[in-house]
Amino acid sequence: MHDSTNDKSSEKSSITVMVCTLASRLLGILKARIIGSIFGASGIADVINFTFNIPNNFRKIFAEGALNGALIPYFTTLIESGEKKKANRLMALLCTYQLLFFVPLCILSYFLGEPLIAFFSDFTADKVALGAKLLPFFMVFLATISIGTTFNGLLFCHKSFFHASFAPLLFSLSVIFGVQFFHESLGAMSMAYATVIGGGLQGLYSYFAVRRFGYRLQVAVKPLGTPFKPLMIAWLHVMLGSSFLVVGQLIAYWFASGLSVGSVTAFSNSMIFWQTPYGIFFNAIVMVSFPLMSRSWALGSIDDLQKQAGTALQYLATFLFPSFILLYFLSNECVSAVLQTGNYSLTDSLLTANVLRYYLWGMVIIAWYGLLQRLGYSVNRHRQMTIVSIIQTALDILCMWVLLHYGLGIIALPIANAISFFIGLVILIVILKDVYPITRDRRLAKGLLRLVIANLPLLGLCVLYSSWKLTWYQSGSNLKTFFFVCLLGLTGVGVTVLSYSIFRIPFLQILFARKQRKENTQE
């Protein structure tokens, strides 16, 4: 009965996160469309995307890495133990020390912006100057998002999944509104001001949501009985590993900035499309399964830990398999229907779609890598996870350099990414085999085989469509192309749902079972 209740709660939580993340990704695509339409794949757009990527990558250290790797286990332990005052003080400590770190960082970015942008890019002097002007605003955004993530960590621990997942929508809405209505008067700086306002709104919303659970923000510098020290040790391990990931991303953008004009924008926009299905399903599944794995390890329930890890891996494949197929065969259509407008030409769209297709090959690999890394954090192997992150990043950089040397151009970046994460995944499987022997998980193997068979109808339909070599999407972004893309996408989803129903794929079966239980209760 206990396991059944947890399963139902997990599924409901996953759906909540999934819906909010879907809205966030759709707004992200709309944001990219507006920026692309206004600034095109021009030098200005390249500078905006490049400069914003600097704090956005550091967000993975101070926000995503901290939340996924350290905060949740410690906050969960305090809350479950009824030590809410210590949890409140721990939140205050984290916010105080983040402010002490970010305020000087923002000041430094103002005075050292030009040499920093010049060091990390191959931009001309005027582009470097623009990037330096934008950077301090984007660093303020980093500070607000990082502190807001601390609040979101508490919200997840209190199972307030909606508020934690809704907050990021405010940032996207702010940027969309700011750029759309103020670009004529402010130019590229409309993005800078909108980013600061959006980050502030996101952080404030999360804080007011946390206040509903009795938490209050205050200045604190002494731990006073809180698990601040072990949390910081775990956080430092996570940040070190994430730092190498950031370095890899910065080098990837540096490589892209040295290629033809528009390469940075194509690289950046391809990631937006790639992250739409990936972010939706990865966040929905991992952000729910990670706290459960941490609890299982703390309680010494290895069997439950292995079951949760295997189930999460299967759920990721359940959604990412069809996502890969649909987006791979409809990449030209999707990119053109969304971005090909204004100054964003067909050539720009096709380049973005081509980069996207290569990134898609690593989608499931990267998701599994991320899940197993969370499993490592759950069992307190932060040091090993950091070493694996360093190895993966080093391999990524090496592969990029080699592939670019042999003339592959911009597609060298996604190919190198897939290769390095695959090797990293293999290393994680070996390191964690004593905790979760994935190669002996027959339940997972049978589930994956069923998933592959269940996705064959969708694959066949997409191959058939691709063989027709239609070019209707080349007219660009308009209601007609958008309608046809939606129609094709819904057809693919319908085929997938029907096939999954026939083969009794677990996740959808649970959803349908819940609906049936509700109907039975009403009767």
Contacts in CASP RR format, 6 or more apart in sequence:
PFRMAT RR
TARGET T0000
AUTHOR 0000-0000-0000
METHOD contacts of the structure
MODEL  1
MHDSTNDKSSEKSSITVMVCTLASRLLGILKARIIGSIFGASGIADVINF
TFNIPNNFRKIFAEGALNGALIPYFTTLIESGEKKKANRLMALLCTYQLL
FFVPLCILSYFLGEPLIAFFSDFTADKVALGAKLLPFFMVFLATISIGTT
FNGLLFCHKSFFHASFAPLLFSLSVIFGVQFFHESLGAMSMAYATVIGGG
LQGLYSYFAVRRFGYRLQVAVKPLGTPFKPLMIAWLHVMLGSSFLVVGQL
IAYWFASGLSVGSVTAFSNSMIFWQTPYGIFFNAIVMVSFPLMSRSWALG
SIDDLQKQAGTALQYLATFLFPSFILLYFLSNECVSAVLQTGNYSLTDSL
LTANVLRYYLWGMVIIAWYGLLQRLGYSVNRHRQMTIVSIIQTALDILCM
WVLLHYGLGIIALPIANAISFFIGLVILIVILKDVYPITRDRRLAKGLLR
LVIANLPLLGLCVLYSSWKLTWYQSGSNLKTFFFVCLLGLTGVGVTVLSY
SIFRIPFLQILFARKQRKENTQE
3 304 0 8 1.000
6 292 0 8 1.000
7 510 0 8 1.000
8 514 0 8 1.000
9 159 0 8 1.000
10 288 0 8 1.000
10 289 0 8 1.000
10 292 0 8 1.000
11 507 0 8 1.000
11 510 0 8 1.000
11 511 0 8 1.000
11 514 0 8 1.000
13 159 0 8 1.000
13 161 0 8 1.000
13 288 0 8 1.000
14 284 0 8 1.000
14 285 0 8 1.000
14 288 0 8 1.000
14 315 0 8 1.000
15 284 0 8 1.000
15 511 0 8 1.000
16 161 0 8 1.000
16 162 0 8 1.000
16 165 0 8 1.000
17 161 0 8 1.000
17 165 0 8 1.000
17 283 0 8 1.000
17 284 0 8 1.000
17 287 0 8 1.000
17 288 0 8 1.000
18 280 0 8 1.000
18 281 0 8 1.000
18 283 0 8 1.000
18 284 0 8 1.000
19 165 0 8 1.000
20 161 0 8 1.000
20 162 0 8 1.000
20 165 0 8 1.000
20 166 0 8 1.000
20 168 0 8 1.000
20 169 0 8 1.000
21 165 0 8 1.000
21 279 0 8 1.000
21 280 0 8 1.000
21 283 0 8 1.000
21 284 0 8 1.000
22 280 0 8 1.000
23 169 0 8 1.000
24 165 0 8 1.000
24 168 0 8 1.000
24 169 0 8 1.000
24 172 0 8 1.000
25 272 0 8 1.000
25 275 0 8 1.000
25 276 0 8 1.000
25 277 0 8 1.000
25 279 0 8 1.000
25 280 0 8 1.000
26 276 0 8 1.000
27 169 0 8 1.000
27 172 0 8 1.000
27 173 0 8 1.000
27 176 0 8 1.000
28 172 0 8 1.000
28 272 0 8 1.000
29 272 0 8 1.000
29 273 0 8 1.000
29 276 0 8 1.000
29 338 0 8 1.000
30 172 0 8 1.000
30 176 0 8 1.000
31 172 0 8 1.000
31 175 0 8 1.000
31 176 0 8 1.000
31 179 0 8 1.000
32 268 0 8 1.000
32 269 0 8 1.000
32 272 0 8 1.000
32 338 0 8 1.000
32 339 0 8 1.000
33 338 0 8 1.000
33 339 0 8 1.000
33 341 0 8 1.000
33 477 0 8 1.000
34 176 0 8 1.000
34 179 0 8 1.000
34 180 0 8 1.000
35 45 0 8 1.000
35 48 0 8 1.000
35 49 0 8 1.000
35 179 0 8 1.000
35 191 0 8 1.000
36 45 0 8 1.000
36 265 0 8 1.000
36 269 0 8 1.000
36 339 0 8 1.000
36 341 0 8 1.000
36 342 0 8 1.000
36 343 0 8 1.000
36 344 0 8 1.000
37 339 0 8 1.000
37 341 0 8 1.000
37 342 0 8 1.000
37 343 0 8 1.000
37 344 0 8 1.000
38 179 0 8 1.000
38 180 0 8 1.000
38 183 0 8 1.000
38 343 0 8 1.000
39 45 0 8 1.000
39 48 0 8 1.000
39 183 0 8 1.000
39 188 0 8 1.000
39 343 0 8 1.000
40 265 0 8 1.000
40 342 0 8 1.000
40 343 0 8 1.000
40 344 0 8 1.000
40 348 0 8 1.000
41 261 0 8 1.000
41 262 0 8 1.000
41 265 0 8 1.000
41 266 0 8 1.000
41 343 0 8 1.000
41 344 0 8 1.000
41 345 0 8 1.000
41 348 0 8 1.000
42 261 0 8 1.000
42 262 0 8 1.000
42 343 0 8 1.000
43 127 0 8 1.000
43 261 0 8 1.000
43 262 0 8 1.000
44 130 0 8 1.000
44 188 0 8 1.000
45 262 0 8 1.000
45 265 0 8 1.000
46 123 0 8 1.000
46 127 0 8 1.000
46 257 0 8 1.000
46 261 0 8 1.000
46 262 0 8 1.000
46 263 0 8 1.000
46 264 0 8 1.000
46 265 0 8 1.000
47 123 0 8 1.000
47 127 0 8 1.000
47 130 0 8 1.000
47 131 0 8 1.000
47 134 0 8 1.000
47 188 0 8 1.000
48 134 0 8 1.000
48 188 0 8 1.000
48 191 0 8 1.000
49 264 0 8 1.000
49 265 0 8 1.000
49 268 0 8 1.000
49 269 0 8 1.000
50 117 0 8 1.000
50 121 0 8 1.000
50 123 0 8 1.000
50 131 0 8 1.000
50 253 0 8 1.000
50 257 0 8 1.000
50 264 0 8 1.000
50 268 0 8 1.000
51 117 0 8 1.000
51 130 0 8 1.000
51 131 0 8 1.000
51 134 0 8 1.000
51 135 0 8 1.000
51 138 0 8 1.000
52 134 0 8 1.000
52 138 0 8 1.000
52 191 0 8 1.000
52 195 0 8 1.000
53 249 0 8 1.000
53 250 0 8 1.000
53 253 0 8 1.000
53 268 0 8 1.000
54 116 0 8 1.000
54 120 0 8 1.000
54 135 0 8 1.000
54 138 0 8 1.000
54 250 0 8 1.000
55 135 0 8 1.000
55 138 0 8 1.000
55 139 0 8 1.000
55 141 0 8 1.000
55 142 0 8 1.000
56 138 0 8 1.000
56 142 0 8 1.000
57 245 0 8 1.000
57 246 0 8 1.000
57 249 0 8 1.000
57 250 0 8 1.000
58 142 0 8 1.000
58 246 0 8 1.000
59 142 0 8 1.000
59 145 0 8 1.000
59 146 0 8 1.000
60 242 0 8 1.000
60 245 0 8 1.000
60 246 0 8 1.000
61 239 0 8 1.000
61 242 0 8 1.000
61 243 0 8 1.000
61 246 0 8 1.000
62 98 0 8 1.000
62 142 0 8 1.000
62 146 0 8 1.000
62 149 0 8 1.000
62 239 0 8 1.000
63 145 0 8 1.000
63 146 0 8 1.000
63 148 0 8 1.000
63 149 0 8 1.000
64 149 0 8 1.000
64 242 0 8 1.000
65 238 0 8 1.000
65 239 0 8 1.000
65 242 0 8 1.000
66 146 0 8 1.000
66 149 0 8 1.000
66 150 0 8 1.000
66 235 0 8 1.000
66 238 0 8 1.000
66 239 0 8 1.000
67 149 0 8 1.000
67 152 0 8 1.000
67 153 0 8 1.000
67 156 0 8 1.000
68 238 0 8 1.000
68 286 0 8 1.000
68 287 0 8 1.000
68 290 0 8 1.000
68 374 0 8 1.000
68 377 0 8 1.000
69 234 0 8 1.000
69 235 0 8 1.000
69 238 0 8 1.000
69 374 0 8 1.000
69 377 0 8 1.000
69 382 0 8 1.000
70 231 0 8 1.000
70 234 0 8 1.000
70 235 0 8 1.000
70 238 0 8 1.000
70 377 0 8 1.000
70 382 0 8 1.000
71 94 0 8 1.000
71 149 0 8 1.000
71 150 0 8 1.000
71 153 0 8 1.000
71 231 0 8 1.000
71 235 0 8 1.000
72 153 0 8 1.000
72 156 0 8 1.000
72 157 0 8 1.000
72 290 0 8 1.000
72 291 0 8 1.000
72 294 0 8 1.000
73 234 0 8 1.000
73 291 0 8 1.000
73 294 0 8 1.000
73 298 0 8 1.000
73 377 0 8 1.000
73 378 0 8 1.000
74 90 0 8 1.000
74 227 0 8 1.000
74 230 0 8 1.000
74 231 0 8 1.000
74 234 0 8 1.000
75 87 0 8 1.000
75 90 0 8 1.000
75 153 0 8 1.000
75 154 0 8 1.000
75 157 0 8 1.000
76 157 0 8 1.000
76 291 0 8 1.000
76 294 0 8 1.000
76 295 0 8 1.000
77 227 0 8 1.000
77 298 0 8 1.000
78 84 0 8 1.000
78 86 0 8 1.000
78 87 0 8 1.000
78 90 0 8 1.000
78 226 0 8 1.000
78 227 0 8 1.000
79 87 0 8 1.000
79 157 0 8 1.000
79 158 0 8 1.000
80 295 0 8 1.000
84 214 0 8 1.000
86 225 0 8 1.000
86 226 0 8 1.000
86 227 0 8 1.000
87 154 0 8 1.000
87 215 0 8 1.000
88 214 0 8 1.000
88 215 0 8 1.000
88 216 0 8 1.000
89 220 0 8 1.000
89 223 0 8 1.000
89 224 0 8 1.000
89 226 0 8 1.000
90 226 0 8 1.000
90 227 0 8 1.000
90 228 0 8 1.000
90 231 0 8 1.000
91 150 0 8 1.000
91 151 0 8 1.000
91 154 0 8 1.000
91 210 0 8 1.000
91 215 0 8 1.000
91 217 0 8 1.000
92 217 0 8 1.000
92 218 0 8 1.000
92 219 0 8 1.000
92 220 0 8 1.000
93 220 0 8 1.000
93 221 0 8 1.000
93 223 0 8 1.000
93 226 0 8 1.000
93 228 0 8 1.000
94 150 0 8 1.000
95 147 0 8 1.000
95 150 0 8 1.000
95 217 0 8 1.000
96 219 0 8 1.000
96 220 0 8 1.000
96 221 0 8 1.000
97 221 0 8 1.000
98 143 0 8 1.000
98 146 0 8 1.000
98 147 0 8 1.000
98 150 0 8 1.000
99 143 0 8 1.000
99 147 0 8 1.000
102 139 0 8 1.000
102 142 0 8 1.000
102 143 0 8 1.000
102 146 0 8 1.000
103 143 0 8 1.000
105 139 0 8 1.000
105 143 0 8 1.000
106 136 0 8 1.000
106 139 0 8 1.000
106 140 0 8 1.000
106 143 0 8 1.000
109 116 0 8 1.000
109 135 0 8 1.000
109 136 0 8 1.000
109 139 0 8 1.000
110 135 0 8 1.000
110 136 0 8 1.000
113 131 0 8 1.000
113 132 0 8 1.000
113 135 0 8 1.000
113 136 0 8 1.000
114 128 0 8 1.000
114 129 0 8 1.000
114 132 0 8 1.000
116 132 0 8 1.000
116 135 0 8 1.000
117 123 0 8 1.000
117 128 0 8 1.000
117 131 0 8 1.000
117 132 0 8 1.000
117 135 0 8 1.000
118 128 0 8 1.000
120 250 0 8 1.000
120 253 0 8 1.000
120 254 0 8 1.000
121 127 0 8 1.000
121 128 0 8 1.000
121 253 0 8 1.000
121 254 0 8 1.000
121 257 0 8 1.000
122 254 0 8 1.000
122 257 0 8 1.000
122 258 0 8 1.000
123 131 0 8 1.000
123 257 0 8 1.000
130 188 0 8 1.000
133 189 0 8 1.000
133 192 0 8 1.000
134 188 0 8 1.000
134 189 0 8 1.000
134 191 0 8 1.000
134 192 0 8 1.000
137 189 0 8 1.000
137 192 0 8 1.000
137 193 0 8 1.000
137 195 0 8 1.000
137 196 0 8 1.000
138 192 0 8 1.000
138 195 0 8 1.000
140 196 0 8 1.000
141 171 0 8 1.000
141 195 0 8 1.000
141 196 0 8 1.000
141 198 0 8 1.000
141 199 0 8 1.000
144 196 0 8 1.000
144 198 0 8 1.000
144 199 0 8 1.000
144 200 0 8 1.000
144 202 0 8 1.000
144 203 0 8 1.000
145 171 0 8 1.000
145 199 0 8 1.000
145 202 0 8 1.000
145 203 0 8 1.000
147 203 0 8 1.000
148 167 0 8 1.000
148 202 0 8 1.000
148 203 0 8 1.000
148 206 0 8 1.000
148 207 0 8 1.000
151 203 0 8 1.000
151 206 0 8 1.000
151 207 0 8 1.000
151 209 0 8 1.000
151 210 0 8 1.000
152 164 0 8 1.000
152 167 0 8 1.000
152 206 0 8 1.000
153 164 0 8 1.000
154 210 0 8 1.000
154 213 0 8 1.000
154 215 0 8 1.000
155 161 0 8 1.000
155 163 0 8 1.000
155 164 0 8 1.000
155 206 0 8 1.000
155 209 0 8 1.000
155 210 0 8 1.000
156 164 0 8 1.000
156 287 0 8 1.000
156 291 0 8 1.000
157 291 0 8 1.000
158 213 0 8 1.000
160 209 0 8 1.000
160 212 0 8 1.000
160 213 0 8 1.000
161 287 0 8 1.000
161 288 0 8 1.000
163 205 0 8 1.000
163 206 0 8 1.000
163 209 0 8 1.000
164 206 0 8 1.000
164 209 0 8 1.000
165 283 0 8 1.000
166 205 0 8 1.000
167 202 0 8 1.000
167 203 0 8 1.000
167 205 0 8 1.000
167 206 0 8 1.000
167 209 0 8 1.000
168 202 0 8 1.000
170 198 0 8 1.000
170 199 0 8 1.000
170 201 0 8 1.000
170 202 0 8 1.000
170 205 0 8 1.000
171 195 0 8 1.000
171 198 0 8 1.000
171 199 0 8 1.000
171 201 0 8 1.000
171 202 0 8 1.000
173 198 0 8 1.000
174 194 0 8 1.000
174 195 0 8 1.000
174 197 0 8 1.000
174 198 0 8 1.000
174 199 0 8 1.000
174 201 0 8 1.000
175 191 0 8 1.000
175 194 0 8 1.000
175 195 0 8 1.000
175 198 0 8 1.000
177 194 0 8 1.000
178 190 0 8 1.000
178 191 0 8 1.000
178 193 0 8 1.000
178 194 0 8 1.000
179 190 0 8 1.000
179 191 0 8 1.000
179 194 0 8 1.000
182 190 0 8 1.000
182 193 0 8 1.000
182 194 0 8 1.000
183 190 0 8 1.000
186 193 0 8 1.000
207 217 0 8 1.000
223 229 0 8 1.000
233 382 0 8 1.000
234 377 0 8 1.000
234 380 0 8 1.000
234 382 0 8 1.000
237 382 0 8 1.000
237 383 0 8 1.000
237 385 0 8 1.000
237 386 0 8 1.000
238 377 0 8 1.000
238 382 0 8 1.000
238 385 0 8 1.000
238 386 0 8 1.000
240 386 0 8 1.000
240 389 0 8 1.000
240 390 0 8 1.000
241 385 0 8 1.000
241 386 0 8 1.000
241 389 0 8 1.000
241 390 0 8 1.000
241 393 0 8 1.000
242 389 0 8 1.000
244 389 0 8 1.000
244 390 0 8 1.000
244 393 0 8 1.000
244 394 0 8 1.000
245 389 0 8 1.000
245 392 0 8 1.000
245 393 0 8 1.000
247 393 0 8 1.000
247 397 0 8 1.000
248 393 0 8 1.000
248 396 0 8 1.000
248 397 0 8 1.000
251 397 0 8 1.000
251 400 0 8 1.000
252 267 0 8 1.000
252 396 0 8 1.000
252 400 0 8 1.000
252 413 0 8 1.000
252 417 0 8 1.000
253 264 0 8 1.000
253 267 0 8 1.000
255 400 0 8 1.000
255 401 0 8 1.000
255 404 0 8 1.000
255 412 0 8 1.000
255 413 0 8 1.000
256 263 0 8 1.000
256 264 0 8 1.000
256 267 0 8 1.000
256 410 0 8 1.000
256 413 0 8 1.000
257 263 0 8 1.000
257 264 0 8 1.000
259 409 0 8 1.000
259 410 0 8 1.000
262 348 0 8 1.000
262 351 0 8 1.000
263 351 0 8 1.000
263 410 0 8 1.000
265 348 0 8 1.000
265 352 0 8 1.000
266 348 0 8 1.000
266 351 0 8 1.000
266 352 0 8 1.000
266 355 0 8 1.000
266 410 0 8 1.000
267 355 0 8 1.000
267 410 0 8 1.000
267 413 0 8 1.000
269 335 0 8 1.000
269 339 0 8 1.000
269 352 0 8 1.000
270 352 0 8 1.000
270 353 0 8 1.000
270 355 0 8 1.000
270 356 0 8 1.000
270 359 0 8 1.000
270 414 0 8 1.000
271 359 0 8 1.000
273 327 0 8 1.000
273 331 0 8 1.000
273 334 0 8 1.000
273 335 0 8 1.000
273 352 0 8 1.000
273 356 0 8 1.000
274 327 0 8 1.000
274 356 0 8 1.000
274 359 0 8 1.000
274 360 0 8 1.000
274 363 0 8 1.000
277 319 0 8 1.000
277 320 0 8 1.000
277 323 0 8 1.000
277 327 0 8 1.000
277 363 0 8 1.000
278 320 0 8 1.000
278 323 0 8 1.000
278 363 0 8 1.000
278 366 0 8 1.000
278 367 0 8 1.000
280 319 0 8 1.000
281 315 0 8 1.000
281 316 0 8 1.000
281 319 0 8 1.000
281 320 0 8 1.000
281 323 0 8 1.000
281 367 0 8 1.000
282 316 0 8 1.000
282 367 0 8 1.000
282 370 0 8 1.000
282 371 0 8 1.000
285 312 0 8 1.000
285 315 0 8 1.000
285 316 0 8 1.000
285 319 0 8 1.000
285 371 0 8 1.000
286 312 0 8 1.000
286 316 0 8 1.000
286 370 0 8 1.000
286 371 0 8 1.000
286 374 0 8 1.000
289 308 0 8 1.000
289 309 0 8 1.000
289 311 0 8 1.000
289 312 0 8 1.000
289 371 0 8 1.000
289 374 0 8 1.000
290 374 0 8 1.000
290 377 0 8 1.000
290 378 0 8 1.000
292 308 0 8 1.000
293 305 0 8 1.000
293 308 0 8 1.000
293 309 0 8 1.000
293 374 0 8 1.000
293 375 0 8 1.000
293 378 0 8 1.000
294 377 0 8 1.000
294 378 0 8 1.000
296 302 0 8 1.000
296 304 0 8 1.000
296 305 0 8 1.000
296 308 0 8 1.000
296 378 0 8 1.000
297 305 0 8 1.000
297 378 0 8 1.000
297 379 0 8 1.000
297 380 0 8 1.000
302 435 0 8 1.000
305 375 0 8 1.000
305 378 0 8 1.000
305 379 0 8 1.000
305 435 0 8 1.000
305 436 0 8 1.000
306 435 0 8 1.000
306 436 0 8 1.000
306 441 0 8 1.000
309 371 0 8 1.000
309 372 0 8 1.000
309 375 0 8 1.000
309 436 0 8 1.000
309 438 0 8 1.000
310 436 0 8 1.000
310 438 0 8 1.000
310 441 0 8 1.000
310 443 0 8 1.000
310 444 0 8 1.000
311 506 0 8 1.000
312 371 0 8 1.000
313 368 0 8 1.000
313 371 0 8 1.000
313 438 0 8 1.000
313 444 0 8 1.000
314 444 0 8 1.000
314 447 0 8 1.000
314 448 0 8 1.000
314 451 0 8 1.000
314 506 0 8 1.000
315 506 0 8 1.000
315 507 0 8 1.000
316 364 0 8 1.000
316 367 0 8 1.000
316 368 0 8 1.000
316 371 0 8 1.000
317 364 0 8 1.000
317 368 0 8 1.000
317 448 0 8 1.000
317 451 0 8 1.000
318 451 0 8 1.000
318 500 0 8 1.000
318 505 0 8 1.000
318 506 0 8 1.000
318 507 0 8 1.000
318 508 0 8 1.000
319 507 0 8 1.000
320 363 0 8 1.000
320 364 0 8 1.000
320 367 0 8 1.000
321 364 0 8 1.000
321 451 0 8 1.000
321 452 0 8 1.000
321 455 0 8 1.000
322 455 0 8 1.000
322 458 0 8 1.000
322 492 0 8 1.000
322 493 0 8 1.000
322 496 0 8 1.000
323 363 0 8 1.000
324 360 0 8 1.000
324 361 0 8 1.000
324 363 0 8 1.000
324 364 0 8 1.000
325 455 0 8 1.000
325 458 0 8 1.000
325 459 0 8 1.000
325 462 0 8 1.000
326 458 0 8 1.000
326 462 0 8 1.000
326 489 0 8 1.000
326 492 0 8 1.000
326 493 0 8 1.000
327 334 0 8 1.000
327 356 0 8 1.000
327 360 0 8 1.000
328 357 0 8 1.000
328 360 0 8 1.000
328 462 0 8 1.000
329 462 0 8 1.000
329 463 0 8 1.000
329 465 0 8 1.000
329 466 0 8 1.000
330 462 0 8 1.000
330 485 0 8 1.000
330 488 0 8 1.000
330 489 0 8 1.000
331 353 0 8 1.000
331 354 0 8 1.000
331 356 0 8 1.000
331 357 0 8 1.000
331 360 0 8 1.000
332 349 0 8 1.000
332 350 0 8 1.000
332 353 0 8 1.000
332 473 0 8 1.000
333 473 0 8 1.000
333 481 0 8 1.000
333 484 0 8 1.000
333 485 0 8 1.000
333 488 0 8 1.000
334 353 0 8 1.000
334 485 0 8 1.000
335 349 0 8 1.000
335 350 0 8 1.000
335 352 0 8 1.000
335 353 0 8 1.000
335 356 0 8 1.000
336 346 0 8 1.000
336 349 0 8 1.000
336 350 0 8 1.000
336 353 0 8 1.000
336 473 0 8 1.000
336 474 0 8 1.000
336 476 0 8 1.000
336 477 0 8 1.000
336 481 0 8 1.000
337 473 0 8 1.000
337 476 0 8 1.000
337 477 0 8 1.000
337 481 0 8 1.000
337 482 0 8 1.000
337 484 0 8 1.000
337 485 0 8 1.000
338 477 0 8 1.000
338 482 0 8 1.000
339 348 0 8 1.000
339 349 0 8 1.000
339 352 0 8 1.000
339 477 0 8 1.000
340 346 0 8 1.000
340 348 0 8 1.000
340 349 0 8 1.000
340 476 0 8 1.000
340 477 0 8 1.000
341 476 0 8 1.000
341 477 0 8 1.000
346 474 0 8 1.000
346 476 0 8 1.000
349 476 0 8 1.000
351 410 0 8 1.000
354 410 0 8 1.000
354 411 0 8 1.000
355 410 0 8 1.000
355 411 0 8 1.000
355 413 0 8 1.000
355 414 0 8 1.000
358 411 0 8 1.000
358 414 0 8 1.000
358 415 0 8 1.000
358 418 0 8 1.000
359 414 0 8 1.000
359 417 0 8 1.000
359 418 0 8 1.000
361 414 0 8 1.000
361 418 0 8 1.000
362 414 0 8 1.000
362 417 0 8 1.000
362 418 0 8 1.000
362 421 0 8 1.000
362 422 0 8 1.000
365 418 0 8 1.000
365 421 0 8 1.000
365 422 0 8 1.000
365 425 0 8 1.000
366 417 0 8 1.000
366 418 0 8 1.000
366 421 0 8 1.000
368 425 0 8 1.000
369 392 0 8 1.000
369 421 0 8 1.000
369 424 0 8 1.000
369 425 0 8 1.000
369 428 0 8 1.000
372 425 0 8 1.000
372 428 0 8 1.000
372 429 0 8 1.000
372 432 0 8 1.000
372 436 0 8 1.000
372 438 0 8 1.000
373 385 0 8 1.000
373 388 0 8 1.000
373 389 0 8 1.000
373 428 0 8 1.000
375 432 0 8 1.000
375 435 0 8 1.000
375 436 0 8 1.000
376 382 0 8 1.000
376 384 0 8 1.000
376 385 0 8 1.000
376 428 0 8 1.000
376 432 0 8 1.000
376 435 0 8 1.000
377 385 0 8 1.000
379 432 0 8 1.000
379 435 0 8 1.000
381 431 0 8 1.000
381 432 0 8 1.000
384 431 0 8 1.000
388 424 0 8 1.000
388 427 0 8 1.000
388 428 0 8 1.000
388 431 0 8 1.000
391 423 0 8 1.000
391 424 0 8 1.000
391 427 0 8 1.000
392 420 0 8 1.000
392 421 0 8 1.000
392 423 0 8 1.000
392 424 0 8 1.000
392 427 0 8 1.000
393 420 0 8 1.000
395 419 0 8 1.000
395 420 0 8 1.000
395 423 0 8 1.000
395 424 0 8 1.000
396 416 0 8 1.000
396 417 0 8 1.000
396 419 0 8 1.000
396 420 0 8 1.000
396 421 0 8 1.000
397 416 0 8 1.000
398 416 0 8 1.000
399 412 0 8 1.000
399 415 0 8 1.000
399 416 0 8 1.000
399 419 0 8 1.000
399 420 0 8 1.000
400 412 0 8 1.000
400 413 0 8 1.000
400 416 0 8 1.000
402 416 0 8 1.000
403 409 0 8 1.000
403 412 0 8 1.000
403 415 0 8 1.000
403 416 0 8 1.000
404 412 0 8 1.000
408 415 0 8 1.000
429 438 0 8 1.000
429 439 0 8 1.000
432 438 0 8 1.000
433 439 0 8 1.000
438 444 0 8 1.000
447 506 0 8 1.000
450 503 0 8 1.000
450 504 0 8 1.000
450 505 0 8 1.000
451 505 0 8 1.000
453 503 0 8 1.000
454 496 0 8 1.000
454 499 0 8 1.000
454 500 0 8 1.000
454 502 0 8 1.000
454 503 0 8 1.000
454 505 0 8 1.000
455 496 0 8 1.000
455 499 0 8 1.000
456 499 0 8 1.000
457 495 0 8 1.000
457 498 0 8 1.000
457 499 0 8 1.000
458 492 0 8 1.000
458 495 0 8 1.000
458 496 0 8 1.000
458 499 0 8 1.000
461 491 0 8 1.000
461 492 0 8 1.000
461 495 0 8 1.000
462 492 0 8 1.000
465 488 0 8 1.000
472 481 0 8 1.000
472 484 0 8 1.000
473 481 0 8 1.000
473 484 0 8 1.000
473 485 0 8 1.000
475 481 0 8 1.000
497 508 0 8 1.000
500 508 0 8 1.000
501 508 0 8 1.000
501 512 0 8 1.000
END
